[in-house]
Amino acid sequence: MGWKGYESEISVGMLFKKMYCCKCGGKLKKQKVSNISKKGEDGYSGRILGHATIGMDKIEKVGYIYKCSTCGLEISYDEQLRISKIQKRLKKKILTDEEMN
């Protein structure tokens, strides 16, 4: 029985920028998405921050996405960044499907 490693990744923009939902205009919140990989599975790596880890039998990798608390839309940071540029250019938060493409 070994120990569990932990690796987390978040974009700097998610910490400082306010983003708004393109469907309802509500403020988006960060949501944690985690994935646990056990030794021998595809997502498992015996290294954290470039160092070997002795005795580790599983690793938890954590990432973040945006989620709208009003309508339930889930979206990645990169996609929301693209949408926020369109929102800024058109000067409105709610976009139609034609405006997003």
Backbone as a printed PyTorch tensor [residue, N CA C, xyz], in Angstrom:
tensor([[[  0.8470,  -1.1770,   0.0000],
         [  0.0000,   0.0000,   0.0000],
         [  0.8850,   1.2300,   0.0000]],

        [[  0.7690,   2.0270,  -1.0320],
         [  1.5920,   3.2210,  -1.1840],
         [  0.8190,   4.4820,  -0.8790]],

        [[  1.3540,   5.5650,  -1.3220],
         [  0.7290,   6.8580,  -1.0800],
         [  0.2140,   7.4380,  -2.3920]],

        [[ -0.6530,   8.4450,  -2.2780],
         [ -1.2680,   9.0730,  -3.4460],
         [ -0.5660,  10.3860,  -3.7540]],

        [[ -0.1310,  10.5460,  -5.0030],
         [  0.4550,  11.7990,  -5.4520],
         [ -0.6420,  12.7660,  -5.8800]],

        [[ -0.3120,  14.0490,  -5.9580],
         [ -1.2860,  15.0820,  -6.3030],
         [ -0.6350,  16.0740,  -7.2520]],

        [[ -1.2980,  16.3510,  -8.3610],
         [ -0.7900,  17.3020,  -9.3430],
         [ -1.9530,  18.1870,  -9.7850]],

        [[ -1.7840,  19.4990,  -9.7170],
         [ -2.8580,  20.4290, -10.0390],
         [ -2.3920,  21.4260, -11.0910]],

        [[ -3.3200,  21.8190, -11.9660],
         [ -3.0020,  22.7780, -13.0150],
         [ -4.1840,  23.7230, -13.2060]],

        [[ -3.8920,  25.0400, -13.2010],
         [ -4.9300,  26.0480, -13.4410],
         [ -4.3060,  27.1830, -14.2380]],

        [[ -5.0530,  27.7010, -15.1950],
         [ -4.5750,  28.8250, -15.9940],
         [ -4.6210,  30.0940, -15.1470]],

        [[ -3.6440,  30.9570, -15.3380],
         [ -3.5560,  32.1920, -14.5490],
         [ -4.7790,  33.0770, -14.7910]],

        [[ -5.2850,  33.0750, -16.0180],
         [ -6.4590,  33.8800, -16.3440],
         [ -7.6910,  33.4900, -15.5360]],

        [[ -7.7830,  32.2220, -15.1480],
         [ -8.9320,  31.7740, -14.3490],
         [ -8.8960,  32.3780, -12.9530]],

        [[ -7.7380,  32.7450, -12.4850],
         [ -7.6120,  33.3210, -11.1490],
         [ -8.0210,  34.7940, -11.1160]],

        [[ -7.8010,  35.5200, -12.2110],
         [ -7.9650,  36.9700, -12.1760],
         [ -9.0800,  37.5320, -13.0490]],

        [[ -9.4760,  36.8260, -14.1180],
         [-10.4790,  37.3590, -15.0430],
         [-11.8880,  36.9300, -14.6540]],

        [[-12.8330,  37.8500, -14.8170],
         [-14.2440,  37.5200, -14.6430],
         [-14.7820,  37.1310, -16.0200]],

        [[-15.4330,  35.9800, -16.0710],
         [-15.9960,  35.5040, -17.3310],
         [-17.5020,  35.3470, -17.1740]],

        [[-18.2240,  35.5270, -18.2740],
         [-19.6820,  35.4770, -18.2510],
         [-20.2010,  34.4710, -19.2630]],

        [[-21.2780,  33.8070, -18.9040],
         [-21.9020,  32.7730, -19.7300],
         [-22.4500,  33.3870, -21.0160]],

        [[-22.2030,  32.6960, -22.1330],
         [-22.6850,  33.1890, -23.4220],
         [-24.1450,  32.8180, -23.6660]],

        [[-24.7130,  31.9340, -22.8510],
         [-26.1110,  31.5060, -23.0160],
         [-27.0830,  32.3620, -22.1950]],

        [[-26.7000,  32.6640, -20.9170],
         [-27.6270,  33.3930, -20.0380],
         [-27.0420,  34.6950, -19.4800]],

        [[-25.7350,  34.9060, -19.6100],
         [-25.1120,  36.1270, -19.1140],
         [-24.6730,  36.0630, -17.6650]],

        [[-24.8620,  34.9280, -16.9890],
         [-24.4590,  34.7800, -15.5880],
         [-22.9540,  34.6560, -15.4350]],

        [[-22.4620,  34.9990, -14.2610],
         [-21.0300,  34.9150, -13.9840],
         [-20.6240,  33.4480, -13.8560]],

        [[-19.5220,  33.0720, -14.5180],
         [-19.0420,  31.6950, -14.4800],
         [-18.1690,  31.4640, -13.2570]],

        [[-18.2650,  30.2680, -12.7000],
         [-17.4640,  29.8890, -11.5330],
         [-16.5250,  28.7560, -11.9210]],

        [[-15.4030,  28.6750, -11.2250],
         [-14.4390,  27.5960, -11.4690],
         [-14.9590,  26.3010, -10.8520]],

        [[-14.7640,  25.2000, -11.5790],
         [-15.1370,  23.8890, -11.0610],
         [-13.9420,  22.9560, -11.2010]],

        [[-13.6700,  22.2510, -10.1240],
         [-12.5420,  21.3260, -10.0710],
         [-12.9180,  20.0160, -10.7710]],

        [[-12.0200,  19.5330, -11.6340],
         [-12.2040,  18.2590, -12.3210],
         [-10.9920,  17.4020, -11.9780]],

        [[-11.2290,  16.2500, -11.3320],
         [-10.0990,  15.4350, -10.9160],
         [-10.1570,  14.0580, -11.5630]],

        [[ -8.9800,  13.4770, -11.7480],
         [ -8.8380,  12.1680, -12.3600],
         [ -7.7750,  11.3980, -11.5730]],

        [[ -8.1370,  10.2250, -11.0540],
         [ -7.1890,   9.4090, -10.2950],
         [ -6.7460,   8.2390, -11.1670]],

        [[ -5.4330,   8.1050, -11.3380],
         [ -4.8610,   7.0080, -12.1200],
         [ -4.0450,   6.1250, -11.1970]],

        [[ -4.2370,   4.8170, -11.3270],
         [ -3.4860,   3.8590, -10.5180],
         [ -2.2840,   3.3550, -11.3040]],

        [[ -1.3120,   2.8260, -10.5970],
         [ -0.0940,   2.3060, -11.1980],
         [ -0.4640,   1.2450, -12.2380]],

        [[  0.1080,   1.3740, -13.4320],
         [ -0.1630,   0.4390, -14.5080],
         [ -1.1740,   0.9500, -15.5130]],

        [[ -1.9450,   2.0040, -15.2030],
         [ -2.9170,   2.5760, -16.1340],
         [ -2.2340,   3.5860, -17.0480]],

        [[ -2.9290,   3.9830, -18.1220],
         [ -2.3540,   4.8870, -19.1200],
         [ -1.9980,   6.2660, -18.5610]],

        [[ -2.8390,   6.8700, -17.7250],
         [ -2.6110,   8.2160, -17.2250],
         [ -1.5990,   8.3140, -16.0920]],

        [[ -1.0900,   7.1770, -15.6350],
         [ -0.1750,   7.1650, -14.4990],
         [  1.2390,   7.5230, -14.9390]],

        [[  1.8830,   8.3750, -14.1610],
         [  3.2880,   8.7200, -14.3620],
         [  3.9660,   8.6930, -13.0020]],

        [[  5.0890,   8.0350, -12.9150],
         [  5.8060,   7.9150, -11.6480],
         [  6.6470,   9.1240, -11.3180]],

        [[  6.4190,  10.2320, -12.0070],
         [  7.1980,  11.4400, -11.7620],
         [  6.2720,  12.6220, -11.4970]],

        [[  6.6140,  13.4160, -10.4890],
         [  5.9060,  14.6570, -10.1920],
         [  6.9420,  15.7710, -10.1620]],

        [[  6.7090,  16.8040, -10.9660],
         [  7.6390,  17.9430, -11.0740],
         [  9.0490,  17.4880, -11.4400]],

        [[  9.1410,  16.4480, -12.2650],
         [ 10.4300,  15.9810, -12.7500],
         [ 11.1940,  15.1000, -11.7880]],

        [[ 10.6260,  14.7500, -10.6650],
         [ 11.2990,  13.9230,  -9.6800],
         [ 10.6290,  12.5580,  -9.5930]],

        [[ 11.4400,  11.5250,  -9.3950],
         [ 10.9050,  10.1800,  -9.2320],
         [ 10.1990,  10.0730,  -7.8850]],

        [[  9.1380,   9.3070,  -7.8610],
         [  8.3680,   9.1320,  -6.6320],
         [  8.3800,   7.6550,  -6.2600]],

        [[  9.0080,   7.3500,  -5.1700],
         [  9.1290,   5.9650,  -4.7260],
         [  7.9710,   5.6320,  -3.7970]],

        [[  7.3010,   4.5330,  -4.0780],
         [  6.2210,   4.0780,  -3.2220],
         [  4.8530,   4.6300,  -3.5650]],

        [[  4.7510,   5.4770,  -4.5920],
         [  3.4620,   6.0470,  -4.9650],
         [  2.6920,   5.0270,  -5.8030]],

        [[  1.4540,   4.7070,  -5.4220],
         [  0.6830,   3.7230,  -6.1830],
         [ -0.4540,   4.3410,  -6.9880]],

        [[ -0.7630,   5.6180,  -6.7660],
         [ -1.7710,   6.3040,  -7.5690],
         [ -1.4970,   7.7970,  -7.5550]],

        [[ -2.0300,   8.4890,  -8.5650],
         [ -1.8340,   9.9320,  -8.6730],
         [ -3.1620,  10.5940,  -9.0260]],

        [[ -3.4320,  11.7170,  -8.3760],
         [ -4.6350,  12.4900,  -8.6550],
         [ -4.2290,  13.7330,  -9.4320]],

        [[ -4.7540,  13.8620, -10.6410],
         [ -4.4780,  15.0290, -11.4760],
         [ -5.7310,  15.8900, -11.4930]],

        [[ -5.5590,  17.1740, -11.1690],
         [ -6.6880,  18.0910, -11.0360],
         [ -6.5540,  19.2120, -12.0570]],

        [[ -7.6500,  19.5160, -12.7220],
         [ -7.7350,  20.6370, -13.6430],
         [ -8.9990,  21.4200, -13.3180]],

        [[ -9.2000,  22.5340, -13.9950],
         [-10.3600,  23.3800, -13.7230],
         [-11.0590,  23.7620, -15.0150]],

        [[-12.3830,  23.8470, -14.9500],
         [-13.2120,  24.3380, -16.0500],
         [-14.1540,  25.3850, -15.4740]],

        [[-14.8650,  26.0670, -16.3630],
         [-15.8860,  27.0140, -15.9300],
         [-17.2460,  26.3360, -15.9430]],

        [[-18.1080,  26.7070, -14.9790],
         [-19.4840,  26.2140, -14.9340],
         [-20.4020,  27.3700, -14.5650]],

        [[-21.4910,  27.4800, -15.2980],
         [-22.4960,  28.5060, -15.0110],
         [-23.4690,  27.9590, -13.9640]],

        [[-23.6420,  28.6750, -12.8820],
         [-24.5420,  28.2170, -11.8270],
         [-26.0120,  28.4330, -12.1960]],

        [[-26.2790,  29.2760, -13.1830],
         [-27.6530,  29.5530, -13.5990],
         [-28.1800,  28.5100, -14.5840]],

        [[-27.4560,  28.3070, -15.6940],
         [-27.9620,  27.4040, -16.7420],
         [-27.2130,  26.0730, -16.8040]],

        [[-26.0900,  25.9290, -16.0770],
         [-25.3710,  24.6590, -16.0170],
         [-24.3680,  24.4380, -17.1380]],

        [[-24.0870,  25.4420, -17.9590],
         [-23.1190,  25.3140, -19.0460],
         [-21.7300,  25.0410, -18.4880]],

        [[-21.0380,  24.0410, -19.0360],
         [-19.6540,  23.7510, -18.6670],
         [-18.7850,  24.0180, -19.8830]],

        [[-17.6650,  24.7440, -19.6720],
         [-16.8240,  25.1450, -20.7880],
         [-15.3720,  25.2410, -20.3290]],

        [[-14.4450,  24.9330, -21.2210],
         [-13.0250,  25.0100, -20.8860],
         [-12.5570,  26.4600, -20.9100]],

        [[-11.3940,  26.7040, -20.3150],
         [-10.8550,  28.0610, -20.2600],
         [-10.5330,  28.5780, -21.6580]],

        [[ -9.9180,  27.7510, -22.4880],
         [ -9.5220,  28.1940, -23.8270],
         [-10.7320,  28.5760, -24.6770]],

        [[-11.7910,  27.7760, -24.6200],
         [-13.0050,  28.0770, -25.3770],
         [-13.6810,  29.3350, -24.8310]],

        [[-13.7150,  29.4950, -23.5170],
         [-14.3330,  30.6790, -22.9210],
         [-13.5340,  31.9360, -23.2360]],

        [[-12.2330,  31.8210, -23.3380],
         [-11.3920,  32.9620, -23.6950],
         [-11.7410,  33.4470, -25.1020]],

        [[-11.9540,  32.5060, -26.0220],
         [-12.3610,  32.8450, -27.3910],
         [-13.7270,  33.5380, -27.3810]],

        [[-14.6490,  33.0090, -26.5920],
         [-16.0020,  33.5830, -26.5080],
         [-15.9700,  34.9590, -25.8490]],

        [[-15.1230,  35.1460, -24.8320],
         [-15.0700,  36.4480, -24.1420],
         [-14.5690,  37.5540, -25.0710]],

        [[-13.7070,  37.2110, -26.0280],
         [-13.2410,  38.2100, -26.9990],
         [-14.3900,  38.6330, -27.9070]],

        [[-15.2390,  37.6790, -28.2830],
         [-16.4210,  38.0030, -29.1020],
         [-17.3990,  38.8470, -28.2820]],

        [[-17.6000,  38.4870, -27.0000],
         [-18.4870,  39.2700, -26.1300],
         [-17.9980,  40.7070, -25.9990]],

        [[-16.7110,  40.8800, -25.8740],
         [-16.1420,  42.2210, -25.7220],
         [-16.2930,  43.0120, -27.0240]],

        [[-16.0250,  42.3580, -28.1580],
         [-16.1230,  43.0350, -29.4530],
         [-17.5590,  43.4750, -29.7480]],

        [[-18.5440,  42.6170, -29.4260],
         [-19.9510,  42.9360, -29.6830],
         [-20.6090,  43.7330, -28.5530]],

        [[-19.8910,  43.8650, -27.4340],
         [-20.3540,  44.6080, -26.2560],
         [-21.6550,  44.0540, -25.6880]],

        [[-21.7430,  42.7120, -25.6080],
         [-22.8860,  42.0670, -24.9670],
         [-22.4630,  40.6900, -24.4560]],

        [[-23.1350,  40.2220, -23.4000],
         [-22.7660,  38.9570, -22.7650],
         [-23.4540,  37.7610, -23.4040]],

        [[-24.7290,  37.9030, -23.7520],
         [-25.4850,  36.7880, -24.3350],
         [-25.2980,  36.7970, -25.8480]],

        [[-24.8630,  35.6450, -26.3870],
         [-24.5790,  35.5380, -27.8240],
         [-25.4690,  34.4690, -28.4650]],

        [[-25.7600,  34.6640, -29.7350],
         [-26.4770,  33.6560, -30.4970],
         [-25.4510,  32.6700, -31.0670]],

        [[-25.9420,  31.5570, -31.6120],
         [-25.0380,  30.5560, -32.1900],
         [-24.2750,  31.1140, -33.3920]],

        [[-24.8980,  31.9620, -34.1760],
         [-24.2300,  32.5630, -35.3400],
         [-23.1020,  33.5010, -34.9080]],

        [[-23.3060,  34.2380, -33.8190],
         [-22.2920,  35.1800, -33.3470],
         [-21.0740,  34.4550, -32.7570]],

        [[-21.2820,  33.2610, -32.2110],
         [-20.1610,  32.5360, -31.5990],
         [-19.2470,  31.8820, -32.6480]],

        [[-19.7260,  31.6950, -33.8490],
         [-18.9150,  31.0580, -34.9050],
         [-18.2610,  32.0330, -35.8060]]])
